Amino acid sequence: MDPKAREAWSTTDEGKEFITASSKKWRNASIAFGMPEGAATAAGVRTTAFYTGADTGAG
């Protein structure tokens, strides 16, 4: 896939929904394998923000 097309897709509603759902599944898997819930949640938020350009509010 063309990198520019992939990047553009990640900012669409469909792309953001997919990325957010994927991050949540990774968060849940991380917790299941022993990562503390807070750390897993923070990692999921950062991952979603990285791929979608969302603001994490972390200043």
C-alpha positions as YAML, in Angstrom:
chain: A
units: angstrom
residues:
- id: 1
  name: MET
  ca: [0.00, 0.00, 0.00]
- id: 2
  name: ASP
  ca: [1.17, 3.49, -0.81]
- id: 3
  name: PRO
  ca: [2.41, 5.15, 2.43]
- id: 4
  name: LYS
  ca: [0.55, 8.38, 1.67]
- id: 5
  name: ALA
  ca: [-2.70, 6.49, 1.05]
- id: 6
  name: ARG
  ca: [-2.24, 4.54, 4.30]
- id: 7
  name: GLU
  ca: [-1.61, 7.74, 6.22]
- id: 8
  name: ALA
  ca: [-4.67, 9.40, 4.69]
- id: 9
  name: TRP
  ca: [-6.85, 6.37, 5.53]
- id: 10
  name: SER
  ca: [-5.81, 6.50, 9.19]
- id: 11
  name: THR
  ca: [-7.44, 9.93, 9.52]
- id: 12
  name: THR
  ca: [-10.80, 8.84, 8.09]
- id: 13
  name: ASP
  ca: [-13.64, 7.86, 10.40]
- id: 14
  name: GLU
  ca: [-13.25, 4.24, 9.32]
- id: 15
  name: GLY
  ca: [-9.50, 4.31, 9.92]
- id: 16
  name: LYS
  ca: [-9.86, 5.91, 13.34]
- id: 17
  name: GLU
  ca: [-12.48, 3.34, 14.38]
- id: 18
  name: PHE
  ca: [-10.24, 0.47, 13.28]
- id: 19
  name: ILE
  ca: [-7.17, 1.88, 15.03]
- id: 20
  name: THR
  ca: [-9.09, 2.63, 18.22]
- id: 21
  name: ALA
  ca: [-10.57, -0.88, 18.31]
- id: 22
  name: SER
  ca: [-7.14, -2.41, 17.70]
- id: 23
  name: SER
  ca: [-5.60, -0.37, 20.50]
- id: 24
  name: LYS
  ca: [-8.34, -1.49, 22.89]
- id: 25
  name: LYS
  ca: [-7.75, -5.14, 21.99]
- id: 26
  name: TRP
  ca: [-3.99, -4.75, 22.57]
- id: 27
  name: ARG
  ca: [-4.78, -3.02, 25.89]
- id: 28
  name: ASN
  ca: [-6.97, -5.92, 26.98]
- id: 29
  name: ALA
  ca: [-4.38, -8.49, 25.89]
- id: 30
  name: SER
  ca: [-1.66, -6.64, 27.77]
- id: 31
  name: ILE
  ca: [-3.74, -6.67, 30.95]
- id: 32
  name: ALA
  ca: [-4.48, -10.37, 30.49]
- id: 33
  name: PHE
  ca: [-0.75, -11.05, 30.31]
- id: 34
  name: GLY
  ca: [0.05, -9.10, 33.47]
- id: 35
  name: MET
  ca: [0.56, -5.45, 32.56]
- id: 36
  name: PRO
  ca: [-0.99, -3.11, 35.12]
- id: 37
  name: GLU
  ca: [-4.31, -1.71, 33.89]
- id: 38
  name: GLY
  ca: [-3.21, 1.92, 34.11]
- id: 39
  name: ALA
  ca: [-0.07, 1.31, 32.09]
- id: 40
  name: ALA
  ca: [-1.94, -0.69, 29.48]
- id: 41
  name: THR
  ca: [-4.62, 1.97, 29.16]
- id: 42
  name: ALA
  ca: [-2.03, 4.74, 28.81]
- id: 43
  name: ALA
  ca: [-0.18, 2.77, 26.15]
- id: 44
  name: GLY
  ca: [-3.44, 2.23, 24.25]
- id: 45
  name: VAL
  ca: [-4.26, 5.93, 24.35]
- id: 46
  name: ARG
  ca: [-0.77, 6.86, 23.13]
- id: 47
  name: THR
  ca: [-0.90, 4.29, 20.34]
- id: 48
  name: THR
  ca: [-4.29, 5.50, 19.13]
- id: 49
  name: ALA
  ca: [-3.10, 9.11, 19.25]
- id: 50
  name: PHE
  ca: [0.08, 8.28, 17.33]
- id: 51
  name: TYR
  ca: [-1.74, 6.60, 14.47]
- id: 52
  name: THR
  ca: [-4.74, 8.94, 14.28]
- id: 53
  name: GLY
  ca: [-3.17, 12.26, 15.22]
- id: 54
  name: ALA
  ca: [-5.50, 12.58, 18.21]
- id: 55
  name: ASP
  ca: [-4.55, 14.72, 21.18]
- id: 56
  name: THR
  ca: [-3.88, 12.67, 24.31]
- id: 57
  name: GLY
  ca: [-4.35, 15.66, 26.60]
- id: 58
  name: ALA
  ca: [-1.02, 14.79, 28.19]
- id: 59
  name: GLY
  ca: [0.29, 18.29, 27.58]
...
